[in-house]
Amino acid sequence: MRRTDLGPTSGNTKRAASSGWLAVPMALIAAVALSESAAACAVCYGAEDSAMTAGMNNAILLLLGVVALVQGSFVALFLSFRQRARQARSQGKDLQPTHGGTP
């Protein structure tokens, strides 16, 4: 049986949907009002000899390395699972899960 009556919360959906239109104009007004304080830094301007640009490039490389390390670890994990399953299958071991830690 489906419940279609949402009770007292059903009237709140109109208020939540009608207040969403105000967010876009407010964001545009804030962007125009704060445009001077949001000026681009040396990285955004493309100053190649800036220390900030070099630091940003190193940070990007570090984060790419971390992502590659995590993804490589997952690949190694699943390859080890496949190798263990093949070894167990070749030895004739049953690959059923154990219950409660007992064989």
RAURRA-V293014 format. One record per pair of residues at least 24 apart in sequence whose ideal C-beta (glycine too) atoms are under 8 Angstrom apart, sorted by the first residue. I is the first residue (numbers start at 1). GAP is how many residues later the second one is. Records with the same first field share a line. If there is no record, write none. Layout:
BEGIN
I = GAP  GAP
END
This chain:
BEGIN
none
END
